[in-house]
């Protein structure tokens, strides 16, 4: 009995020494463990994170789940916080990282593309290589002025191989330039923060792009939190340290880490459901969907990992099965950020398009000055020329807008909506499936349904949009009642029905 008590952290004497309520320390420990293992919802997680991160519901939850996937074998995600200065793009990942064991978090301020390989890791003298172990590390880069480092880490971000061999040049005083071999091992969780929008498309497809909210309610709540912190820093930090919900979440993360879950398995019937749902939302696939789909799967797996103690395990105990609840919650989180990301835009820029440009775009276009005025009306601050150029360049690069010379004054340019498909007033059937889409429809459903044998009469998913017609004059015959049409190679024209029937060429 003595030997058993010596090995057991809770001895028989402690068991007999019950608390005032009649609960022994062992029973207290069991109750605490049960509480740590109970299911937790996304809403409860968001509430706990709200102790220091106000609003930004999707951003903080996705960032937390992304970091949680760090403890899997191969399901790590990469995030880019891309937004203008002072919005909190560095604050969110730093605050979320405080819930994770600090030995797993690597925070770097500015790091040049070559300094990262020179300074990190250890030199293995026998093999004459620099070995950098990033296995299950959360790597946070703060305020990067460019994406050159990410370009060097492309194979790492896309999980090409667990061990990557990189050749770099090392400048020495006596021997000049020499080649150095660097071996990087593991799949880290990379979080990249930058205010520069000019990120290469290859990096944009490898990262889930997030932008902090800038709504008035969020800014007010943030200032109130700052006031509380700056009035008495010591008291504020003590309250955070003693917050039972924050302590509970930190313990939960440590418990998940110790579980050593290597993989989250999605059953075949559930994967079929996910694929069917994804295809329904993306009727026409593009190459970047091959990287968007794994991010959706990662969020589903992250929700399962968050609730691993209420999930079925494999026989070896190192894998768990995702449930339909995980699928629905993961899909809901993905939809919150999918529109901007699938366009390759930072959510902040996409928000500017939706709130500022989209309501005013028409066939007559708007000037840059008008765009700046509309921006001021919405965000109550001036728009600088450099930032204006960055925004328009990004929106133009993804095909949402175009800039053409002003027909009345060629020295200036006007901003027009990018017409994406045919425009027709007739309700289409599968035999003449010519779907017209206003700019609003394009953003709601960027994939256009095409005629198939599945819908023999009329496509049930067709949603009739307001027709684009007026008393405009036909540009061919001069009669009234013309409709707006896209003529390939010639732009847009107002053409009446009679001229449309006689028009030679595609319209």
N, C-alpha and C positions, 0 to 999 in steps of 0.2 A: 504493500500500500504506500509505503514511503517512497519507493522508486517511482510509482505512478505519479505521486504528488510532485516529485522533483522535476518530472518532465512536463507536467501540465502547468500552463501559465496561471491557471486559476486553481488554487489548492483547496482542500477540503475545509481548511480553517476559514478561507475567504467565503466559501459557499455558505458556511454556517453563520458567518457575519453578515446577516441580512440587513438591508436598508430599512429605514423607518417604515416604509410602506410594505415591508415584508417581501421585498424582491432582492434576491441575491445578486452579487456582481456578475455571476455567470448568466443569470437570466437577463440582467440589464444588457450585457454584451450581445446576447442572442437577439433581444428586441432591437438593439441598435443596428445589428447586422441585417435584420429583416427590413428595417426602415431604409437602409442603404440600397437594398435590392428591390424595393418596390418599383412598379412602373412609374414613369414620369412622362408627362405630355410636353409637347412643344410649347404650349402656353405657359406651363409651370417653369420650364427652362428659361423662357424669355423673361418671366417675372423675376427670377433670381438674377439674371444678367442685368436687369434694369436697375439694380442697386448702384451701378456706376455708368451704365450705358443707357441713356434715355432714348426712347423710340428706336429707330433702326431695327425693327423686329426681324426682318429677313436677314439683314447683314450680320447681326450678332449671333443669331441661331445657326446660320450656315457656317460662319467662321468657327463656332464652337464644334459643330459636327465634323467639319473638315479637320480640325486638330485632333478630334477623338479618333478619326480613322488612321491617325498616325500609328496606332497600336495594332493595326492589322498587318498582314504580310505584304500585300501588293495593292491595296485599295486607297492609297494616299491621294489627296487632291492638292491642286495648286490654285492659289487665289491672288488676284491683283486688285488692290484698292487704288482706283484711278479717279481722282477728283481734284478740284482746285484747292488752294491753300486754305488752312484753318477750318476745314470741314470735319476733321476727325478721322482721316483715313489711316493714320498711325495709331490713334488712340484706341480704336476698336480692337485690333489684333493684340495690342499690348495688354489691354484689360482682360480680354478673353484668355490670353496666355497665363495670367496670374492664377487661374484655376488648375493649371497643369504642373506636374513636377518640374522644378526649375532646371534639373539636370538634363531634361529633354528639350529645353528651349534654348535656341541660339539666336540672339538678337544682334544685328549688325546695323550700324548707321551707314554712312557712305562707304561703299566697297568698290574699288575699281575692278575691271574685268580680270586683271592679272593678279592683283593683291590677294584675291580670294584663294587662288591656288598656291600662292607663295606662303601665306601666313597660316592657313588652316592645316590641320593634320600633323602627322609625325613622319620623320625621315627614317626609312628602313635601310640601314646601312648595308646589310647583307644583300638585299635585292637592288639597292641603289634606286629606290623609288620613293615618292612622297605619297603616303597613304592617308586618305581622308575618309573617315568613317561617319557617314550620315544616316546610318540605319536607325529608323524610328526617331528622327530628330525633327523638331519644328523650327524651321529656318525663317526668320523674319528680317527682311531688308527694309529699312526705314528711309524715306525721303530720297529715293534714288533719282538722280538727274536725267538718267537715260536707261535704256534697256539692254545695253551692251553685255552686261553680265548674264542676263537671261539668254541672250543669243549664244553665249558660250556653253550654257547649261541646257540647251535644247534636248539632247538625248536623255538627260537626267529627268527633265520635266515630263517627257513623253514615255518614261519607263521603258526605254528600248532594251536595256540590259541592267542587271543588278550591279555589275561591276563595269565601270567605264575607264578606259585608258586614254589619257589626254597628254599630248605633247606640247610643252610650252618652252619658251626661251628664257634663260636666266642670265642676266647681265652681271658679270663679275669684273672686278677692277683689273686683274692681271690677265685672265684668260679670255676676256671678251665675252661674246655670246656663246652660251652652251645650251644644249637641249636637256630639259628635265622631264622625267616621266612622272605623271601624277595619276594615281588610281583612286577613283571615287567609288565607294561601296555603299549600297543601300538606296532605298526610295524615301527621301525625306518629304515632309510637308513644307512646301515653299509658299511664303506669303510676301508679296512684293508691293510696296507702297510708293506711289509716285504721282506728282501733279502734272506730269507730261502726258499729253494725249497721243503723241506721235509714237505709238508702239507698233512694231512690225506685225503684219498679219499672222506670221508664224507663231509669235508669242501670244497674240490675242486668242488663237485657237487652242493653245495649250493651257490657258488660265481661265478660271471663272472670274469674270470682271464684276466687281462690286463698287458702289459709290455711296458714301454716307448721305443721309437725307439732309436737306437744308430748309425744311418747312419751318414756319414761324413757331409752331408749338414745340418742335424739337429744340430750336435755339433757345427759347425761353426756359425750357426744362434744364438744358445744359448750363445756362447762366445761373439758375437757382442752385444747381448742384455745385458749381464753382464757388458761389457765395458761401455755401455751407462748408466747403472744404477750406477756403482761404480764411474764413473767420477763425478757425481753430484746427490747424492741420493735425495735431496730435490726437485730439478727441475724435476727429473724423476718421483717422486711420484705425484707432482703437475700436470704433463702432463697426467698421468694415471687418476687422479681424475677428470680432466677437459675434458677427451676424450668423445666427444658426443656419440659415439657408445657404449662405456662401460656404460655411464650413462643411455642410452636408454635401454640397456639389463637389468640393475639392476631394472629400473622402470617396465620393462616388467615382470620380475619375481615377483615383489611385486604385480602387477596387477593380475597375475595368481593366486597367493596365496589368494588374497582377493576375487577371484571368487568362492572359496569353491566348486570346482568340486570334487565330490566324486567318480565318476566312468566314464570311457570311454567305451562306448558300441560299440561292433563290430557286425554288422548285420549278420544274419545267412548266407546269400549268400556270404558275404565277408569272414566269418570264414571258410566256405566250401572251398573257393579259397585258403586260407592260409594253411589249412590242406592238401589239395591236393598237393600244392606246397611242403610242408614239407615232405609228404610221397614220392613224386617223388625224393627228394634229399636223403631220408633215406629209402631205400628199405627194409632193415632189421633193425628193431628197437631194441634198447637195453634199459635197465632200466633207465639210466641216461638221455635219451631223454625226460623223464617225467619232468625233471627239465630244460632241454635246451629249450623245446617248450615254457614254460611260459616266459622265458627271451626274446624270439623272440616277443611274444605278448606284453610284457612290452615295448619294444622299439617302436613298432607300436603305442601303446597308448601314449607313451611319445611324439612322433612327433605330434599326434593329440592335446595333451594338450598344446604343444608349440604354436600351431595355433588355439587355442580354439575359438577365436573370428570370425573365418571364418568357423566354424563347426556348424552343426545342433545341437540344444539343445533339451532336453526333456522338457515336460511341466513344471516340477517343477524347471527347471533351474540348477539343481545340477549334471547333466550328459550331456555328449556330444557324438556324433556318429563319429567314425573314418571313413575315406574315403579310396578309393583305393590308393590315393597318399600316405597316411600314411602307408599303407601296403607295398607299393613298397620301400619307403624310410627306413622304419624299417627293412625290409628284407635285403636291401642293407647294412645297418650298421651291421646287425647280421652276414652276410656272411664275413665281414671284419675280424671278430674275431672267427668265428665258428669252423674253422678247428682245431686250437690248443685247444679250449675249449672243443670240443666234444671228443677229445682225452684225456682230463684231464691234459693238459700241459700248463705251462706259455708260452705265445707267444714268449718270448725270447728264451726259450729252443727249441721250435719248429722251430724257425728261424735258430738256430744253426744246427739243424738236416737237414733242407732243403739246407742251403748254404755250410755246411762243410761236414757232413757225407754222405748224400744222393748221391752226385756225385761220391763218391769213393767206395761205398759199392758194393761188388760183391761176388761171391761164394768162392773166396779165402780169403776174409776178410781183415781187416787192424788191425794193432797193436794200442795200446793206444798212443804210441809215435808218430805214423803217424797221428793219430787223432789230437794230440796237434800241430803238425807241420801244418796240414791243417787249424786248427783254427787260428794259427798265420798269415797265408797267407791271411785269410779273414778279421780278426779283428785287425791285427797289434799289438797284445799284447799277452804275454804268458798266458797259461792256467795252473793254479795251480792244484795240485793233488786232493785237496779237492773238488774244483769246478768240475773237470773232473769226479770224482766219483759221484757227485750229478747229473750231466747231464746224464751220462750213466745209472745210476740207474733209473732215471725218464723215459728215452727212453725205457729201457728194461721193466719197469713196465707196459707200455701201449702197448707193443708188436711191437714196430717199429724195434728194434734190439735185438740181443742176443749175449752173450759172451760165447765162448766155448774154451777149451784148444787148444793151437797151436798144430797141428798134428806133427810138427817137433821138438817142444820143449814144453813139458807139463808144464814147470814152468811158461809159459806165456799164456795169453789169447788173442784171436783175436775177433774182432767185425764183426758180420755177419748181413745181412738183415734178418728180420724175415719173412719167406715165409708164406703167409696167405692162399693160396688155390692152386688148381691144376694148372699145367702149361701145355698147349697143343698148338700145332701149327695149328691144323685144325680150320677152321671157324665154330663155333657151330651153331646149329639150336635149336629150342625149343624141338625137340625130343632127342637131345643129347647135352643139354646145359651145356657144360663144359667150363666155362669162365676162361681163363688164365689172370693173371694180373701181370705186372711188378710192382716194388715198386712204380714207378711213378703213375701208374694207381690206385694203392691202395690208395694213398693220394688224388688223384683227385676225386675218387668216392669210398669211403670205403664200400658202400653197393653194393653187387653183385646181378645182376638181375638173377632170377631163372625162369625156364620154367613154363609158365602158359598157360591156354587156351586162354588168351588174344592175344597171338602171335602164331597162328597156324603154321606158316612156319619158320620165322626167326625173332629173336628179333631185332626190328629196333633201339633200343638203344645201341646195341652192337657196340663198337668202336674197330676196329682191331688194335692190338698192335704188335710191332715188335716181331717176333718169336725168342725164345731163342734156337739157334742151332749153331753148329760149326762142326769142324772136330775132335771133342773130341772122345776119344775111349770109347766104351761101357764097363761099369764095369762088365758086365756079360759074354759076349762072346768075347770082345776085338776088335770087328769090328769098323770101323769109322762111322761117321754120327750120333753119339748119340745125344739125346736131353735131356734137363734139366727137371727132374721130381721130385716131392715130394712124398716120400714113408712114409706113416704114421708109426711113431714109429722108423724109421731108418734115418730120415733126408732127404737130397737131394741126388739124384744119376743121373749119365749120362747113359741113356738106349737107345738102338737103337729100331727102330720100330718093328723088328722081335721079339726081346726079350720082348718088351712091350706087344705084343699080347699073348705071352706064359707065361707072368708073373702071378704067383698065388698071389692074394691079391689085395688090393686097391692101385692105383697109381694116 
